[in-house]
Amino acid sequence: MSIETAGGAAAIKFFGVAVLASALGTAVGFALMWPRTAREAVVRFTCAISSSITFGPLLAIGAHSWWPSYFTSAGQVGAMYGGDAMAGLLAAAAPFLVIAALPAWWLLGGLVLWLERRRGKDIGEIAHDAVDVVKTVKEGLL
């Protein structure tokens, strides 16, 4: 197998797993917080995939530094079943990609709901509401 072919196969495996994991995270988000419009669904789906692809690998790297034996054994399992060790590593990293997708989905959904409740207000009133929310949360934490 040439280097170009191996690199292409690795890229397809990585991005395929990332997109599938992102889609799974989005599906879980759909189940827990259903969008109100098709446009909102597209925006939230795009945000979830972007978050998964951006922050998922960082989360997986953090997990690898905390729990290296998990990733080592995942690579060994991938090789044990006649596959590439990278396939086992990607399978081990996939849950972290899903986990990274969910906060974006929920935060964006919460922001849409918060702004919808303030429909008809000008930017000053919305900013005042935001300051009140921050004060309330801050007081609750202290």
C-alpha positions as CSV (number, residue, x, y, z in Angstrom):
1,M,0.0,0.0,0.0
2,S,1.5,3.4,-1.0
3,I,1.8,6.2,1.5
4,E,-0.8,8.3,-0.3
5,T,-3.3,5.5,-0.2
6,A,-2.6,4.8,3.5
7,G,-2.9,8.5,4.3
8,G,-6.2,8.8,2.4
9,A,-7.6,5.7,4.1
10,A,-6.6,7.1,7.5
11,A,-8.2,10.4,6.7
12,I,-11.4,8.7,5.7
13,K,-11.4,6.6,8.8
14,F,-10.8,9.6,11.1
15,F,-13.3,12.0,9.5
16,G,-15.8,9.2,9.0
17,V,-15.7,8.4,12.7
18,A,-15.8,12.0,13.7
19,V,-18.9,12.7,11.5
20,L,-20.6,9.5,12.7
21,A,-19.9,10.4,16.3
22,S,-21.1,13.9,15.8
23,A,-24.3,12.6,14.2
24,L,-24.8,10.3,17.2
25,G,-24.4,13.2,19.6
26,T,-26.8,15.3,17.5
27,A,-29.3,12.4,17.6
28,V,-29.1,12.3,21.3
29,G,-29.6,16.1,21.4
30,F,-32.7,15.7,19.2
31,A,-34.1,13.2,21.6
32,L,-33.6,15.4,24.6
33,M,-34.3,18.9,23.1
34,W,-36.2,18.9,19.9
35,P,-35.8,21.9,17.6
36,R,-38.8,24.0,16.8
37,T,-38.1,24.8,13.2
38,A,-36.1,23.2,10.4
39,R,-33.7,26.1,10.3
40,E,-33.0,25.7,14.0
41,A,-32.4,22.0,13.5
42,V,-29.8,22.7,10.7
43,V,-28.1,25.4,12.7
44,R,-27.9,23.2,15.9
45,F,-26.8,20.2,13.8
46,T,-24.0,22.2,12.2
47,C,-22.9,23.6,15.6
48,A,-22.9,20.1,17.1
49,I,-20.8,18.7,14.3
50,S,-18.4,21.7,14.5
51,S,-18.1,21.3,18.2
52,S,-17.5,17.6,18.0
53,I,-14.8,18.0,15.3
54,T,-13.1,20.9,17.1
55,F,-13.3,19.9,20.8
56,G,-13.7,16.1,20.5
57,P,-10.1,15.4,19.6
58,L,-9.0,17.7,22.4
59,L,-11.2,15.8,24.8
60,A,-9.9,12.5,23.5
61,I,-6.3,13.7,23.9
62,G,-7.0,14.7,27.5
63,A,-8.6,11.3,28.2
64,H,-5.5,9.7,26.6
65,S,-3.2,11.5,29.0
66,W,-5.4,10.6,31.9
67,W,-6.2,7.0,30.9
68,P,-3.5,5.7,28.4
69,S,-4.2,2.1,29.0
70,Y,-7.7,2.5,27.6
71,F,-6.3,3.6,24.2
72,T,-3.5,1.1,24.2
73,S,-5.9,-1.8,24.7
74,A,-8.3,-0.4,22.1
75,G,-5.5,-0.4,19.6
76,Q,-4.6,-3.9,20.5
77,V,-8.2,-5.0,20.1
78,G,-8.3,-3.5,16.7
79,A,-5.2,-5.3,15.6
80,M,-6.3,-8.6,17.3
81,Y,-9.4,-8.8,15.1
82,G,-7.3,-8.4,11.9
83,G,-7.9,-4.7,11.5
84,D,-5.7,-1.7,11.8
85,A,-4.7,-0.6,15.3
86,M,-5.9,2.9,14.3
87,A,-9.5,1.5,13.9
88,G,-9.4,0.5,17.6
89,L,-8.1,3.9,18.6
90,L,-10.8,5.7,16.6
91,A,-13.5,3.5,18.2
92,A,-12.1,4.4,21.6
93,A,-12.1,8.1,20.7
94,A,-15.6,8.1,19.3
95,P,-17.5,8.5,22.6
96,F,-15.4,11.6,23.4
97,L,-16.5,13.1,20.0
98,V,-20.1,12.4,20.9
99,I,-19.7,14.0,24.4
100,A,-18.1,17.1,22.8
101,A,-21.2,17.5,20.5
102,L,-23.8,17.6,23.2
103,P,-23.0,20.9,25.0
104,A,-23.1,22.9,21.8
105,W,-26.5,21.4,21.0
106,W,-27.9,22.2,24.4
107,L,-26.3,25.6,24.8
108,L,-27.5,26.7,21.4
109,G,-31.0,25.4,22.1
110,G,-31.0,27.2,25.4
111,L,-29.9,30.4,23.8
112,V,-32.6,30.2,21.2
113,L,-35.2,29.6,23.9
114,W,-33.9,32.5,26.0
115,L,-33.9,34.9,23.0
116,E,-37.4,33.7,21.9
117,R,-38.8,34.6,25.4
118,R,-37.4,38.1,24.9
119,R,-38.9,38.6,21.4
120,G,-39.9,42.2,20.8
121,K,-37.3,43.7,23.2
122,D,-34.5,46.0,22.0
123,I,-30.8,45.2,22.5
124,G,-30.6,47.3,25.6
125,E,-33.5,45.4,27.3
126,I,-31.9,42.1,26.3
127,A,-28.5,43.2,27.7
128,H,-30.2,44.2,30.9
129,D,-31.9,40.8,31.1
130,A,-28.5,39.1,30.5
131,V,-27.0,41.1,33.4
132,D,-29.8,40.1,35.7
133,V,-29.3,36.4,34.7
134,V,-25.6,36.7,35.4
135,K,-26.2,38.3,38.8
136,T,-28.7,35.6,39.7
137,V,-26.4,32.8,38.8
138,K,-23.5,34.5,40.5
139,E,-25.5,34.9,43.7
140,G,-26.5,31.2,43.5
141,L,-22.9,30.1,43.3
142,L,-21.8,32.1,46.3
